[in-house]
Amino acid sequence: MTFLSSWRLLLLVIPIALAVGYFFMLRRRQEVSARFTSVDLLASVAPKRSGWQRHIPWVALLAAVGVCAIAFAQPAWAMKVPKERATIMLTLDTSASMSSDDVSPSRLAAAQQAARNFVSQLPTTLQVGLVTFDRNAKLALPPTTDRAALTSAIDAMAMGTGTATGSGLDLALQAIAGVPPAADGTKAPAAIVLMSDGTPTVGSGNLDPDQSVQESATRAKDAGVPVTTIAFGTDNGTVTVDGRTIPVPYDPAAMASIAEATGGSTFTAQTASELGSVYDEIGGSVGYDTQTVELTVAFAGLAFLLASLAAGAALLWNQHIA
């Protein structure tokens, strides 16, 4: 819980001071009564009631004052609500290095399972598409709300050679641009979730791999599409090609630079469970909006009930309010 006017919480010093004053008043009253009153006579004429009852009105009144101070500080609660309209493009690396088994059972199998779980948890109103890339980028499925079709597309992912990260980003941007606007002409917010295990190795046109990625990241930024990246794998990954063992370490720095250039977030995952946790965190940000709900009325109502309780208890047990 947060407070829109937190400085007003300083008013809580008032009920605290009153509580301290009430405590010392009781102590002083007990000392005076013990000094000047015949205990036997007082016991014979005093009404038969529990001592704690006379404290209820004051406790309720002090609580009401404290709750009033909290209400005056405008308490608020941040709530996540599903986005009504948004487009998310999953852009996943299917290069040969994804066959590495440094992540059990393999990088690709773990990535497929995590992607399936990710899309199943997103709000059904979101359109989600899939782009895969190795040497070439492929639009496996344009943005859709059909989760069954998306799951089938994830299951059908197959590996190839090369890592054309820039081409994958460009194709994802094209798919986003193809989503029709709403009836009022506004475009839905969009984001790209890019997962790759290695350094880009294939450029586009006359651009080398790094230049291709930089150009694509610039286009994403200009289009207002943040790219959230996941560097997946470990430093110890290897694949076997023609009997030779080739190291395929993951490249967090390359992924982080893309996220930074586009205003997205970057993550690393070295196990299947870590990848699942990353996707859970990403889903909470790209699939939901955070709305702040002010709770002032609720706290004011509670203060009213406590004040009413104080007045009622005073009339019931003390026959007066003051």
N, C-alpha and C positions, 0 to 999 in steps of 0.2 A: 504494500500500500504506500502511496505517496501523498504529499500534501501540496496543493497548488499555492497556498500561502503559509509555508511552514514557519515563518517567523512568528505567526500568531500563536504558535504552540507555547510561546513564553508565558501566555496567560495561565498555563497550568500551574504556575507558581501560586496563584490565588487559592485554588482548592487545597493545595499542599500546605500553604500557610494556615488556612482555616483548620485543617485537620490537626496540625501541630498545636494550634491555639486551643482547640477543643480538648485535646489530650491533657494539656497543662491545666485547663479549667477543671477537668474532672479530678485531677490529682489535688488541686488546691481545695476543691469542695470537700473531698474525702478527709483531708487534714483538718479543715475547720469543723466538720461534723463530728469527727472523733474527739476534738478538743472540748467542744461546748455542749455536746448532746449526751443525754443518758441513753446508753445503748439498749438497756432493757426496756425503757419506756418507749423508745423509737420502734423497737421490734414489736411491741404490743399494739401500737396504733397505726403503723405503716401498712399500706395496702399490700395484699398478698399477690405479687406478680414477679416475674423473672426480671432480673436486673438488665439482661441484654435487650429487652424490648424497648427500653427508653433510648437506646442508642440507634435504633433503626431509622427514625426520621432524619437524624443528622447524617448518618452514613449515606442514606438515599439522596439527601440534599447535596452533600459534597460530591457524590458520584454524578449527579445531574449537572453541577457546575463544571466538573471536569469534562464531561461529554460535550457540554456546550462549547468549551474552549476548543475541543478537537473539531467539532462541527464548524466553528468559526475559521479554522485553518484550512477548510475546504479539502477534506480527505477524498482521494480518488483511487480507483483500482484499474490497472491496465489489463485488458481482456483481449485475447486473440479471437478473431472472427474470420471465417473463411472468406477469401476473396470471391466476389461475384463474377468478375471477369479478369482473366489473365492468360497469357500464353507462355509456356515453358518449353524450351527445346533441350531435350537430352542429347548431348553430343559426345559420343563415346568412341574411344580408341579401340580399333580391332586389329591393330598391327600384330605381326608375328610374335613380338615380345610378350603379348598378352597370354601366350601359352605357357609362360614360366610358372613353375609350381612352387615358387617361394611363398606364395599365398595359396593355401589349400582350398579346393583341389587344384585350381589354377587361377590365375588372375582373371581370365575371361569368365570362368564359371562363377567366381565370387562376385564379379561385377554384374553379371546378369541377375543373380539372386538379389543383390542389393538394389538394383534398378527396379525389379519387380515389386519389391517391398515398398520402395519409394513412391511409385505411382499409385499403389493401392491405398496409400495413406493420404494422398492429396485430395482436396475438395473436388467433388464430381463436376463442379461448374467450370473448372479450369481446363483449358485446352492444352494437351501435352503432345509433342511430336518427338520423333527420333531421327537423328542423323548419326551414321557410323562413318568412320574414316580409317583407312590404311594408306595405300598409295593414292587412292582416290576417295572422294567423299560421296556418300550415297544417302539420299533421302529415303530412309526405311519406312517412314510414316509421317505424313503432314500433320499439323496440329489438329487434335481431335479430342472429344470427350469420351470416345469409345475405349474403355480401359481393356476390354478383351482383345481388341485389335492391337493395342499397344503392347500388351503382354506377349502376344504372338510374334510381334516384330522383334521384341527383345530376345525371345527364344530362338529366333532365326538368325541372330547375329553370327557371322562367320569371319574368320581371320584371313588377312592378306598380308602383303609385304609393304614396308614403308610406313611413314607417319606424316600425313599431310594435314597437320593441325590447322593451318591457315585456311585450307579449302573447306575443312569441316565447319569452321566458324562462319565462313562466307555462305555456305549452303544453309546453315541454321538461320542466319540473318535474312536470307531470301525467303525461307519458309515463314518467318515471322511477318515479313512485309506483305506476304500473300494473304494474311488473315484479314477478312473484311472488317471495316469499322462498324461501330454500333449504329443504330438508327439515327442518332443525333450527330453522327460523323466523327465521334471520338474513337481513338484507337485504344485497345486494351493494353495495359502495361505488360511488358514482356521481359523475360530473362533467359539466359542460356546457362545450363549446367554442363560444364566441360570436364570430362574425366579422361586422363591419359596417364600412361606409366613411363613415358620417355620423352626424349628431346625430339622436336620436329626434325624430320629428315628429308622431306619433300616440299619443294616450293611450288609456286604457281606462276605460270607465264615466265617472264624473265627475272622473277624475284627468287632469291635463295630462300631456304626454309625460315630463317629468322626474320627476313624482310617481309615475307608473306604473312607471318603471324603478326608482326607489328602493324602492317597495313590493315589486316582484318580487325585487330583490336581497335584501331582508330575508327574504322567504320562502325563498329559496335558502340563506341563511345558517342560518336556523332548521332547515331540513331537512338540514343538514350536506352540502350540495352546492356545492363550489367552482365558480366560473365563471371559466374562463380566457378572456381576451379578446384579439382581434386587431383592431387598427385598420388597415384596408387601404386603400391609395390614396395620393394625394399632395395637396399644397396647391393644385396647379394643375389639378385635374380639372374638366371642364366637360361639360355635356350640352346638346343643342339641342332645344328645345321650341317648336313653332309658329314656327320660324324665329328664335327668340331663343336666344342663348348664355347658359346659366345656370351659374355656378360651383358646384361640388359638392366642396369640400375635405373631406378626411377629418378625423375628430375623435378624436385619441388620448386627450384628457382625459376624454371621456365614457366611453370603453371602460375606461380605467384606474380610474375611480371605481367601476365595477361590480365589477371584479376585487378591488379593495381592500375593498369592502364584504362580499364573500363569501369572502375568504381564498384567492382564486385568483391566478394570475399574469397579467401583461399584456404584450403584444408589439405592435410596429408592423411593417408591411411596406409598402414602396413599390414593389416590383417583384415579378414572378412568382417569381423565384429566391429572394428574401427570404421570400416567403410559404411557399415549399416548405421553407426552412430552419426557419422558425418551427414549421411543422407537424411536422417531424422532431423538434424539441426537445420539443414538447408530447407527441408520441407516446411519447417515452422516459420521460416522467413519469407520464402517465395510464394507459399500457398496461403498465407494468412496475413491479415492486417491487424495492427494493434490499435485498439480504441480505448480511450481513457473515459471511464464512467465515474462521474462525481457522486460521492456518497453523503454529501452534506445533509440532504433531506432525511436519510436514514438515521444519521447520528442526532439530528435535531429531534426526530420522533422519539428516539431512545431517551434523550434528555427530558422531553416532556413526560414520558412515562415514569421516569425516576423522580421527577419533581412531584408528580401526582401521588406516587407511592409515599414520598416523604410527608406530604400534607395529610394523606389518609392515615398513615401510621401515627402522626402527631395527634390527630383528633381521636383516634381509637384508644391510644394508651395514655396520652397526656392531657386529653380534653382541651388542648389548645394547640395552635400552630407554632407560635413563637416560643 
